[in-house]
């Protein structure tokens, strides 16, 4: 790692204070929440009962896509809340053919803000396998 | 905010200078403008346009709508904020609650945000939805 010298005060040493000032101007409190974040969850074991996703409380889910990793008839992945009685967030996204990319067709905005119950991914069948990508902002 | 002690040179005190150097190397001027940003605009009534908080110079590269109500023939469209707005996206269908519809076209003539800013226009009274505009700061 290179430790850069300061550009605005040799007596202040490193790191580059000009860079820090620029960083601060670029990543203000109005910018950080707009940065698109994507969490990937690989479904490699049965997700019929739901598999939790690591996503922060308060996140706003704005899109979901699935890249199927195994062909399986009637396969699908669906996003729901992590409550004991899960509530549907996305439609069931087809995951039938290996390598096929499919996107959510619906998102219920009533539940797209992540609450304390978190989020889970549910597969239709025990052998449905795929990578689920959830886009969110803060 | 936690101010971490330096792990590289205690004589330099906090914050962690190694971390700042890492940021400098990995989050520099060539990277930050490429980070995709998404701004959300909730439209409850917007036939005359709702201004979007998006910086001048931003490059709009995608848009999508998640419809929040039923409205036959409903649409949402991204346009410039000029007195005579120019279309940036096509009119995205917003007719069915919860449906996600992505922009089919983005007019690159107007996709750089200018001084007039950006507005989201509902096609008709009663069209409601959350419009997400994706943009970069890369020129």
Interface residues (C-beta under 8 A of the other chain):
Chain A: X1 X2 X3 X4 X13 X14 X15 X16 X19 X20 X22 X23 X26 X27 X30 X31 X34 X35 X36 X60 X62 X63 X103 X104 X105 X106 X107 X108 X109 X112 X135 X137
Chain B: X8 X12 X17 X18 X20 X21 X22 X23 X24 X25 X27 X28 X29 X32 X35 X36 X37 X38 X39 X40 X53 X64 X66 X68 X96 X98 X99 X100 X130 X132 X134
